[in-house]
């Protein structure tokens, strides 16, 4: 693919006869100084270069005339993006020496940021001030929304595409995305990823003389599993928990979902072409998501990387507890046996310390030998999981939700890596202990670290384990790998919507979206969405309008447990409102960082008559 891209870039450059190398000698401007584009005729359009270096844009603020083109170049090994605060354009992931360009024709102030290292207005962020320019009528905005990734042995080349082609890409990039109708999320029931939870907020109206059926579908083979005839629930939506009789891994079999209209008198064997709702996981990203959750060729028994990660960390936690029990019984030999087990599980069969560490003449390993840490030519479950989450996120068809949860997998893998490495080091210390008294504090620390590696750490003290540094463990990592596999469901044959609605539970309190307070005895209440927690809300009365405002840097949603409302993804300073219509407990959560029934970022509001 790289050779093909290099070839195409070369051909296009020759055809367009663009003097590519003239930009290489542009002077660098100190990052601390806002830049006015003084290198051209005052008021005239020109080109300005912004470098990406040390997690900063240099210069971070520039002033240009309308009609000017801004060119960003990533000069370091870290990946970056150029993402507009209002999502009007996105560069996608930019590796070292990648280039992204955009033409600015409208006067105004335009903020942008790096999705990896910043957010609108903070962290790695920048600003472009466009002044009214002279020299004729404005031209349509031109954006090259695909960064050019040069080969390591090829000079950096910026290819300027024909205006008509890029105008189409710009129109697509700025189009308002369709609102997701719901989602299909996979979870564990009796086996791994053997249950699909379907949650649709509102089913389309059924035509007269027709029945509606739901299906899981394999997008490549067309194979399907009928979820049966469906009817709306009391809220007009749909909730199904589906497992096959054989409890197979559903993600291995299916990657798409459909709701179709069918004839009343016939039970269909396959879905018709009269499709009213649909969704499908992007095929390129799906390859690596399946590596995480279904199968990976290099692992023992070809188990998925995140599946193996969770299983091996569970064994670490188990043997930490067994070490604690032998310590309590005064059994030093037992302590050293489990210390050997811990080192061998964590390091893998090709690890530097693997073997008969307690010198009892036997090398025992309760693990599968592939190791949590990289060992020899074995990648290990930690690095393997992180690598394939990133590979899924960097495919050309990866959705924003896949990218988001892949990032969460990376963070939690780093957490677990730190904890299990400490366990390995402590276990090596325990092997040197001369008596149980000397081993006692070491064992206590190993038990603590084992629990953290599996279950994570509640940093806030409020029962929340989050995919943030120092909090999420192996369980959280596995959950967010499964969230990468959530199928957003939209209308008919439309493309997969960008935002998934998480599955929900039975209705408790009804609510309806609104943009202003409604009459009914209630008043307005505002709840801030902070970084991974909701602000506290007082008890409210029926008729109260509740407004959520995202005050954090991360995106969030306000999603009802009963599927009565969903805000969609709210970025910083965006808000969503609804008016409560019935009394009871109104449970809600962030679909990106929590789950129903109080999981992660979640809250409850008491609604009084």
C-alpha positions as CSV (number, residue, x, y, z in Angstrom):
1,X,0.0,0.0,0.0
2,X,2.9,2.4,0.9
3,X,4.5,1.7,-2.5
4,X,1.2,2.3,-4.3
5,X,0.7,5.6,-2.4
6,X,4.2,6.7,-3.2
7,X,3.7,5.9,-6.8
8,X,0.4,7.8,-7.0
9,X,1.8,10.8,-5.2
10,X,4.7,11.0,-7.7
11,X,2.4,10.7,-10.7
12,X,0.0,13.4,-9.5
13,X,2.9,15.7,-8.7
14,X,4.3,15.3,-12.2
15,X,1.0,15.9,-13.8
16,X,0.2,19.0,-11.9
17,X,3.8,20.4,-12.4
18,X,3.7,21.9,-8.9
19,X,7.0,23.3,-7.7
20,X,7.0,21.2,-4.6
21,X,10.3,22.0,-3.0
22,X,10.0,25.7,-2.8
23,X,8.4,25.6,0.6
24,X,11.3,23.8,2.2
25,X,13.2,27.0,2.9
26,X,10.5,28.9,4.8
27,X,11.8,30.6,7.9
28,X,10.8,29.3,11.3
29,X,9.0,31.7,13.7
30,X,9.3,31.4,17.4
31,X,6.3,29.6,19.0
32,X,5.8,32.3,21.6
33,X,5.1,35.1,19.0
34,X,1.7,35.4,17.2
35,X,2.4,35.6,13.5
36,X,1.0,38.0,11.0
37,X,1.4,36.9,7.4
38,X,3.8,39.7,6.4
39,X,5.7,37.7,3.9
40,X,3.4,38.7,1.0
41,X,1.6,41.8,-0.2
42,X,-0.5,43.3,2.6
43,X,-4.1,42.1,2.4
44,X,-3.2,39.5,-0.2
45,X,-3.7,35.7,0.1
46,X,-0.6,33.6,0.5
47,X,0.6,30.4,2.3
48,X,1.7,30.1,5.9
49,X,3.4,27.0,7.5
50,X,2.7,25.8,11.0
51,X,5.0,23.1,12.5
52,X,4.0,20.4,15.0
53,X,6.7,19.9,17.5
54,X,6.9,19.0,21.2
55,X,3.2,18.6,21.4
56,X,2.7,22.2,20.3
57,X,1.8,24.1,17.1
58,X,4.5,26.6,16.1
59,X,3.4,29.3,15.8
60,X,0.2,28.6,17.9
61,X,-1.5,31.8,16.6
62,X,-1.4,33.3,13.2
63,X,-3.1,36.1,11.3
64,X,-3.6,35.7,7.6
65,X,-5.6,37.4,4.8
66,X,-8.8,35.8,3.5
67,X,-7.9,33.3,0.7
68,X,-4.7,32.2,2.4
69,X,-3.7,28.6,2.8
70,X,-2.3,27.2,6.0
71,X,-0.1,24.2,5.8
72,X,0.7,22.1,8.9
73,X,3.7,19.7,9.0
74,X,4.3,17.2,11.7
75,X,8.0,17.4,12.4
76,X,8.3,14.8,15.2
77,X,7.7,11.1,15.7
78,X,4.5,11.5,17.8
79,X,1.2,11.4,15.9
80,X,-0.9,14.5,15.8
81,X,-4.1,15.8,14.2
82,X,-5.4,19.1,13.1
83,X,-9.0,19.2,14.1
84,X,-11.3,22.2,13.9
85,X,-13.0,23.2,17.2
86,X,-16.3,23.1,15.3
87,X,-15.4,19.8,13.5
88,X,-15.5,21.6,10.1
89,X,-12.3,19.8,9.1
90,X,-10.1,17.0,10.4
91,X,-6.7,16.0,9.1
92,X,-6.9,12.5,10.5
93,X,-3.8,10.9,12.1
94,X,-0.5,12.6,10.9
95,X,2.7,10.6,11.3
96,X,6.1,12.3,11.1
97,X,6.6,14.5,8.0
98,X,2.9,14.3,7.1
99,X,1.4,17.5,5.7
100,X,-2.2,18.8,5.9
101,X,-3.4,22.0,4.1
102,X,-6.5,24.1,4.2
103,X,-7.6,27.4,2.5
104,X,-9.4,30.0,4.6
105,X,-11.7,32.4,2.7
106,X,-14.0,33.7,5.4
107,X,-12.8,36.4,7.8
108,X,-13.1,35.4,11.5
109,X,-11.2,33.5,14.3
110,X,-10.9,29.7,13.9
111,X,-9.6,27.5,16.6
112,X,-8.2,24.0,16.2
113,X,-6.5,21.3,18.3
114,X,-4.8,17.9,18.3
115,X,-7.1,15.1,19.3
116,X,-4.2,13.2,20.9
117,X,-2.7,16.0,23.0
118,X,-5.3,18.7,23.4
119,X,-8.9,19.9,23.2
120,X,-10.6,23.1,22.0
121,X,-8.7,26.0,23.6
122,X,-6.4,23.9,25.8
123,X,-3.3,21.7,25.6
124,X,-2.0,21.3,22.0
125,X,-4.3,23.9,20.4
126,X,-4.0,26.8,17.9
127,X,-5.8,29.7,16.5
128,X,-6.1,31.3,13.0
129,X,-7.3,34.9,12.6
130,X,-8.5,35.5,9.1
131,X,-8.7,39.2,8.0
132,X,-10.6,40.6,5.1
133,X,-8.3,40.4,2.0
134,X,-8.2,42.3,-1.2
135,X,-7.9,41.1,-4.8
136,X,-11.3,40.2,-6.2
137,X,-14.2,37.9,-5.3
138,X,-13.7,35.2,-2.7
139,X,-13.2,31.7,-3.9
140,X,-14.7,28.5,-2.5
141,X,-12.9,27.0,0.6
142,X,-10.4,24.4,-0.4
143,X,-9.3,21.7,2.0
144,X,-6.9,18.8,1.6
145,X,-8.4,16.6,4.3
146,X,-6.0,13.7,3.8
147,X,-2.5,14.2,5.2
148,X,0.3,13.2,2.8
149,X,2.4,10.4,4.4
150,X,5.8,10.4,2.7
151,X,8.1,7.4,2.7
152,X,11.1,7.5,4.9
153,X,13.4,7.6,1.9
154,X,11.4,10.1,-0.1
155,X,11.6,14.0,0.2
156,X,8.5,15.6,1.7
157,X,6.0,16.4,-1.1
158,X,2.9,18.4,-0.8
159,X,0.5,17.6,-3.6
160,X,-2.1,20.3,-4.4
161,X,-5.2,18.5,-5.7
162,X,-7.6,20.1,-8.3
163,X,-10.1,22.5,-6.7
164,X,-13.2,20.6,-7.8
165,X,-12.1,17.4,-6.3
166,X,-11.3,19.0,-2.9
167,X,-14.5,20.9,-2.9
168,X,-16.4,17.6,-2.8
169,X,-14.3,16.4,0.1
170,X,-14.9,19.6,2.0
171,X,-18.7,19.4,1.4
172,X,-18.6,15.8,2.8
173,X,-16.5,16.8,5.8
174,X,-18.8,19.7,6.9
175,X,-22.1,17.9,6.3
176,X,-24.2,17.5,9.4
177,X,-23.9,13.9,10.6
178,X,-27.0,11.7,10.9
179,X,-28.3,11.2,14.5
180,X,-27.9,7.6,15.6
181,X,-31.1,5.7,16.2
182,X,-29.5,3.3,18.6
183,X,-26.7,0.7,18.9
184,X,-25.8,-2.9,19.1
185,X,-23.3,-3.6,21.8
186,X,-21.6,-6.9,22.6
187,X,-20.9,-8.3,26.1
188,X,-20.1,-11.5,27.9
189,X,-22.9,-13.8,29.2
190,X,-21.9,-17.4,29.4
191,X,-18.9,-17.0,27.2
192,X,-16.8,-14.2,25.7
193,X,-18.7,-11.7,23.6
194,X,-21.6,-14.1,23.3
195,X,-24.5,-11.6,23.9
196,X,-25.7,-8.7,21.7
197,X,-27.6,-5.9,23.5
198,X,-29.8,-4.0,21.0
199,X,-31.1,-0.6,22.1
200,X,-33.1,1.5,19.6
201,X,-34.5,4.8,20.8
202,X,-37.4,5.0,18.4
203,X,-38.5,2.4,15.8
204,X,-39.7,3.7,12.4
205,X,-43.4,3.4,11.8
206,X,-44.4,0.0,10.5
207,X,-46.3,0.1,7.1
208,X,-49.8,-1.4,7.0
209,X,-49.8,-5.1,6.2
210,X,-46.1,-5.5,7.2
211,X,-44.2,-6.9,10.1
212,X,-40.7,-5.8,11.3
213,X,-37.8,-8.1,12.0
214,X,-34.4,-7.5,13.5
215,X,-31.3,-9.3,12.2
216,X,-27.6,-9.7,12.9
217,X,-25.7,-10.0,9.7
218,X,-22.3,-10.9,8.4
219,X,-21.4,-8.1,6.0
220,X,-19.0,-10.2,4.0
221,X,-20.9,-13.5,3.6
222,X,-24.5,-12.2,4.0
223,X,-25.2,-14.9,6.7
224,X,-27.8,-13.7,9.1
225,X,-29.4,-14.6,12.5
226,X,-33.0,-13.6,13.0
227,X,-33.7,-11.9,16.3
228,X,-37.4,-12.4,15.6
229,X,-40.4,-10.2,14.9
230,X,-40.2,-6.9,16.9
231,X,-42.7,-4.4,18.2
232,X,-42.0,-1.1,19.9
233,X,-42.0,-1.0,23.7
234,X,-43.9,1.6,25.8
235,X,-41.4,4.3,24.9
236,X,-41.6,3.5,21.1
237,X,-38.1,1.9,21.1
238,X,-36.6,-1.5,21.1
239,X,-34.5,-3.5,23.7
240,X,-33.3,-7.0,23.0
241,X,-30.7,-9.2,24.7
242,X,-29.7,-11.8,22.2
243,X,-27.6,-14.9,22.4
244,X,-27.3,-17.9,20.1
245,X,-28.2,-21.4,21.5
246,X,-24.6,-22.4,21.2
247,X,-23.3,-19.3,22.9
248,X,-20.9,-18.5,20.1
249,X,-18.7,-15.4,20.0
250,X,-21.2,-13.1,18.1
251,X,-18.5,-10.7,16.9
252,X,-16.8,-13.6,15.1
253,X,-20.0,-14.3,13.2
254,X,-21.6,-10.9,12.7
255,X,-20.6,-7.3,12.1
256,X,-23.9,-5.6,11.0
257,X,-27.5,-5.1,12.1
258,X,-30.7,-4.6,10.2
259,X,-34.4,-4.0,10.8
260,X,-36.5,-4.9,7.8
261,X,-40.2,-4.8,6.8
262,X,-41.5,-8.3,6.0
263,X,-44.8,-9.8,4.9
264,X,-47.1,-10.5,7.8
265,X,-48.1,-14.1,6.8
266,X,-44.5,-15.4,6.3
267,X,-41.7,-16.0,8.8
268,X,-38.7,-14.9,6.8
269,X,-35.5,-16.9,6.7
270,X,-33.3,-14.0,5.5
271,X,-33.8,-10.2,5.6
272,X,-35.6,-8.6,2.7
273,X,-34.3,-5.5,0.9
274,X,-36.9,-3.3,2.5
275,X,-34.6,-2.1,5.2
276,X,-35.6,0.6,7.7
277,X,-32.7,0.6,10.1
278,X,-29.1,-0.6,9.6
279,X,-25.6,-0.3,10.9
280,X,-22.2,-2.0,10.2
281,X,-18.8,-2.0,11.7
282,X,-16.1,-0.5,9.3
283,X,-14.4,-3.6,7.7
284,X,-10.8,-2.3,8.0
285,X,-11.0,-1.4,11.7
286,X,-13.0,-4.7,12.3
287,X,-10.0,-6.8,11.4
288,X,-8.1,-5.5,14.4
289,X,-11.1,-5.3,16.7
290,X,-11.5,-9.0,16.1
291,X,-7.8,-9.5,16.9
292,X,-8.6,-8.0,20.3
293,X,-11.9,-9.9,21.1
294,X,-12.1,-12.9,18.8
295,X,-8.8,-14.4,17.6
296,X,-5.1,-13.6,17.0
297,X,-3.0,-16.1,15.2
298,X,0.2,-15.8,17.4
299,X,-1.4,-16.4,20.7
300,X,-1.9,-19.9,22.4
301,X,-5.1,-21.4,21.0
302,X,-5.4,-18.2,18.9
303,X,-7.4,-16.4,21.5
304,X,-8.1,-12.7,21.2
305,X,-5.5,-10.3,22.7
306,X,-7.8,-8.6,25.2
307,X,-9.3,-12.0,26.1
308,X,-5.9,-13.3,26.9
309,X,-4.9,-10.1,28.7
310,X,-8.0,-10.3,31.0
311,X,-7.5,-14.1,31.6
312,X,-3.8,-13.7,32.5
313,X,-4.3,-10.7,34.8
314,X,-7.1,-12.7,36.5
315,X,-4.5,-15.4,37.2
316,X,-2.1,-12.9,38.6
317,X,-4.7,-11.6,41.0
318,X,-5.6,-15.2,42.0
319,X,-2.0,-16.2,42.7
320,X,-1.4,-13.0,44.7
321,X,-4.3,-14.0,46.9
322,X,-2.9,-17.6,47.2
323,X,0.4,-16.0,48.2
324,X,-1.4,-14.0,50.9
325,X,-3.0,-17.2,52.2
326,X,0.3,-19.1,52.4
327,X,1.9,-16.1,54.1
328,X,-0.9,-16.0,56.7
329,X,-0.3,-19.8,57.4
330,X,3.4,-19.2,57.9
331,X,4.3,-21.2,54.9
332,X,7.4,-19.6,53.3
333,X,7.8,-22.3,50.7
334,X,4.2,-21.6,49.6
335,X,5.0,-17.9,49.3
336,X,8.0,-18.6,47.1
337,X,6.0,-21.1,44.9
338,X,3.4,-18.4,44.1
339,X,6.1,-15.9,43.6
340,X,7.5,-18.2,40.9
341,X,4.0,-18.5,39.4
342,X,3.6,-14.7,39.3
343,X,6.9,-14.1,37.6
344,X,6.3,-16.8,35.0
345,X,2.7,-15.7,34.2
346,X,3.8,-12.1,33.8
347,X,7.0,-12.6,31.9
348,X,6.0,-15.5,29.7
349,X,7.9,-18.6,28.6
350,X,10.7,-16.5,27.0
351,X,11.0,-14.0,29.8
352,X,14.4,-13.2,31.3
353,X,13.5,-14.7,34.7
354,X,11.2,-17.5,33.6
355,X,11.9,-20.9,35.2
356,X,12.4,-22.8,38.4
357,X,12.7,-19.7,40.6
358,X,12.0,-21.3,44.0
359,X,14.6,-24.0,43.3
360,X,12.3,-27.0,44.0
361,X,13.4,-28.8,40.8
362,X,10.3,-27.8,38.8
363,X,9.4,-24.9,36.6
364,X,5.7,-24.3,37.0
365,X,3.6,-21.7,35.2
366,X,-0.2,-21.4,35.6
367,X,-0.2,-19.0,32.7
368,X,-0.4,-19.9,29.0
369,X,3.2,-19.0,28.3
370,X,2.6,-16.0,26.0
371,X,3.2,-13.6,28.8
372,X,1.7,-10.2,29.7
373,X,5.0,-8.5,29.0
374,X,6.9,-8.8,25.7
375,X,9.3,-11.7,25.9
376,X,11.6,-12.9,23.2
377,X,9.7,-13.0,19.9
378,X,6.4,-13.0,21.8
379,X,4.6,-9.7,21.8
380,X,2.8,-10.3,25.1
381,X,-0.9,-9.5,25.7
382,X,-0.3,-6.0,26.9
383,X,1.7,-4.7,24.0
384,X,-0.4,-6.8,21.6
385,X,-3.6,-5.3,22.9
386,X,-2.3,-1.7,22.7
387,X,-0.9,-2.2,19.2
388,X,-4.1,-3.6,17.7
389,X,-6.3,-1.0,19.4
390,X,-4.1,1.6,17.8
391,X,-4.2,-0.2,14.4
392,X,-8.0,-0.3,14.5
393,X,-8.1,3.4,15.3
394,X,-5.7,4.4,12.5
395,X,-7.5,2.6,9.7
396,X,-9.0,4.7,7.0
397,X,-12.6,3.8,8.0
398,X,-12.3,4.0,11.8
399,X,-15.1,6.0,13.4
400,X,-14.7,8.6,16.1
401,X,-16.1,6.1,18.7
402,X,-13.6,3.4,17.7
403,X,-10.8,6.0,18.0
404,X,-12.0,7.1,21.4
405,X,-12.3,3.7,23.0
406,X,-9.0,2.5,21.3
407,X,-7.4,5.4,23.2
408,X,-9.0,4.2,26.4
409,X,-7.6,0.7,25.7
410,X,-4.2,2.2,25.4
411,X,-4.4,4.1,28.7
412,X,-5.7,1.1,30.6
413,X,-3.1,-1.2,29.1
414,X,-0.4,1.3,30.3
415,X,-1.9,1.2,33.8
416,X,-1.9,-2.6,33.9
417,X,1.6,-2.8,32.5
418,X,2.9,-0.6,35.4
419,X,1.1,-2.6,38.0
420,X,2.1,-6.1,36.8
421,X,5.7,-5.0,36.3
422,X,5.8,-4.0,39.9
423,X,4.2,-7.3,40.9
424,X,7.0,-9.1,39.0
425,X,9.7,-7.1,40.8
426,X,8.1,-7.7,44.2
427,X,7.8,-11.4,43.5
428,X,11.5,-11.6,42.8
429,X,12.1,-9.9,46.1
430,X,9.8,-12.4,47.9
431,X,11.9,-15.2,46.5
432,X,14.9,-13.9,48.4
433,X,13.0,-13.6,51.8
434,X,14.6,-15.6,54.6
435,X,11.4,-16.0,56.6
436,X,7.7,-15.2,56.5
437,X,8.2,-12.0,58.6
438,X,10.5,-10.6,55.9
439,X,8.0,-11.5,53.1
440,X,4.9,-10.1,54.8
441,X,5.1,-6.5,53.6
442,X,6.1,-7.6,50.1
443,X,3.1,-10.0,49.9
444,X,0.8,-7.3,51.1
445,X,1.9,-5.0,48.3
446,X,1.6,-7.7,45.7
447,X,-2.0,-8.4,46.8
448,X,-2.8,-4.7,46.5
449,X,-1.2,-4.4,43.1
450,X,-3.0,-7.6,41.9
451,X,-6.4,-6.2,42.7
452,X,-5.5,-2.9,41.0
453,X,-4.2,-4.7,37.8
454,X,-7.5,-6.6,37.5
455,X,-10.2,-4.2,38.9
456,X,-8.5,-0.8,38.7
457,X,-8.4,2.1,41.2
458,X,-11.2,4.4,42.3
459,X,-9.3,7.7,42.2
460,X,-12.3,9.8,43.2
461,X,-13.5,7.7,46.1
462,X,-17.0,7.6,44.6
463,X,-16.9,4.0,43.2
464,X,-15.9,5.0,39.7
465,X,-13.3,3.1,37.7
466,X,-12.5,5.1,34.6
467,X,-10.3,4.7,31.5
468,X,-7.8,7.4,32.7
469,X,-4.2,7.1,33.9
470,X,-4.0,5.4,37.3
471,X,-7.6,4.2,37.4
472,X,-8.8,1.6,34.8
473,X,-7.4,-2.0,35.0
474,X,-7.7,-5.1,32.8
475,X,-11.5,-5.3,33.2
476,X,-11.9,-1.7,32.1
477,X,-9.6,-2.3,29.2
478,X,-11.6,-5.3,28.1
479,X,-14.9,-3.3,28.4
480,X,-13.6,-0.6,26.2
481,X,-12.3,-3.1,23.6
482,X,-15.9,-4.3,23.5
483,X,-17.1,-0.7,23.1
484,X,-14.9,-0.4,20.1
485,X,-17.1,-3.2,18.6
486,X,-20.4,-1.3,19.2
487,X,-22.5,-1.0,16.0
488,X,-24.1,2.4,15.6
489,X,-27.6,2.0,14.0
490,X,-29.1,4.6,11.7
491,X,-31.9,4.9,9.2
492,X,-32.4,2.6,6.3
493,X,-29.4,2.1,4.0
494,X,-27.6,5.2,5.3
495,X,-23.9,5.1,6.2
496,X,-23.1,4.1,9.7
497,X,-23.7,7.1,12.0
498,X,-20.8,8.5,13.9
499,X,-22.2,8.3,17.4
500,X,-23.5,5.1,19.1
501,X,-26.2,5.1,21.8
502,X,-25.3,2.6,24.5
503,X,-27.7,-0.2,25.5
504,X,-30.2,0.6,28.3
505,X,-32.4,-0.9,30.9
506,X,-36.1,-0.9,31.6
507,X,-37.9,2.5,31.9
508,X,-38.0,4.3,35.2
509,X,-38.8,7.9,34.6
510,X,-39.9,9.3,31.2
511,X,-38.3,12.3,29.7
512,X,-38.5,14.2,26.4
513,X,-35.9,16.3,24.7
514,X,-36.5,20.0,24.7
515,X,-34.6,23.2,24.2
516,X,-36.4,25.4,26.8
517,X,-38.2,24.9,30.1
518,X,-41.7,23.7,29.9
519,X,-44.7,24.6,32.0
520,X,-45.7,22.0,34.6
521,X,-44.6,23.3,38.0
522,X,-41.0,22.6,37.4
523,X,-38.0,24.9,37.0
524,X,-34.7,24.7,35.2
525,X,-31.7,22.8,36.6
526,X,-28.2,22.8,35.1
527,X,-25.8,19.9,35.6
528,X,-22.1,20.3,34.6
529,X,-20.4,17.4,32.9
530,X,-16.9,17.5,34.3
531,X,-13.9,15.3,33.4
532,X,-15.4,11.9,33.9
533,X,-18.1,12.8,36.4
534,X,-21.5,14.5,36.5
535,X,-22.0,17.4,38.9
536,X,-24.4,16.7,41.7
537,X,-28.1,17.6,41.1
538,X,-30.8,18.3,43.6
539,X,-34.1,16.4,43.6
540,X,-36.5,17.9,41.0
541,X,-40.2,17.9,40.3
542,X,-42.1,16.6,37.3
543,X,-42.0,19.3,34.6
544,X,-38.4,20.4,35.4
545,X,-36.1,21.0,32.5
546,X,-32.7,19.6,33.1
547,X,-29.8,20.9,31.0
548,X,-26.4,19.3,30.9
549,X,-23.4,21.4,29.9
550,X,-20.0,19.8,29.1
551,X,-17.4,21.7,31.1
552,X,-14.7,19.1,30.7
553,X,-12.1,18.6,28.0
554,X,-13.3,15.1,27.0
555,X,-16.5,14.4,25.0
556,X,-19.4,13.1,27.0
557,X,-23.1,12.1,26.5
558,X,-26.2,12.2,28.7
559,X,-27.9,8.9,28.1
560,X,-30.9,7.6,30.0
561,X,-30.8,4.1,31.4
562,X,-34.4,3.7,30.1
563,X,-33.4,4.8,26.6
564,X,-35.9,7.7,26.9
565,X,-33.2,10.3,25.7
566,X,-29.7,10.5,24.4
567,X,-27.8,13.7,23.9
568,X,-25.4,12.3,21.4
569,X,-21.7,13.3,21.8
570,X,-21.3,16.7,23.5
571,X,-18.0,18.4,23.2
572,X,-16.7,21.2,25.5
573,X,-19.4,23.9,26.1
574,X,-22.1,22.1,24.2
575,X,-25.3,21.4,26.0
576,X,-28.4,19.2,25.9
577,X,-31.8,19.7,27.7
578,X,-34.9,17.6,28.4
579,X,-38.1,18.0,30.5
580,X,-39.0,15.3,33.0
581,X,-42.5,14.0,32.6
582,X,-42.9,11.3,35.3
583,X,-41.8,10.7,38.9
584,X,-39.3,8.1,39.9
585,X,-35.5,7.7,39.8
586,X,-34.1,9.1,36.6
587,X,-30.9,7.1,36.0
588,X,-28.4,8.3,33.3
589,X,-24.8,7.8,32.3
590,X,-22.1,8.8,29.8
591,X,-22.2,6.3,27.0
592,X,-18.4,7.0,26.4
593,X,-17.2,6.6,29.9
594,X,-19.9,4.7,31.8
595,X,-22.8,2.4,31.6
596,X,-26.3,1.8,32.9
597,X,-27.0,1.0,36.6
598,X,-24.2,3.2,37.9
599,X,-21.3,1.9,35.9
600,X,-18.4,4.4,35.6
601,X,-19.6,8.0,34.8
602,X,-23.2,7.7,35.9
603,X,-25.7,9.4,38.1
604,X,-29.3,9.4,39.5
605,X,-31.8,12.2,39.9
606,X,-34.8,11.8,42.2
607,X,-37.9,13.1,40.4
608,X,-40.8,14.0,42.7
609,X,-44.5,14.5,41.7
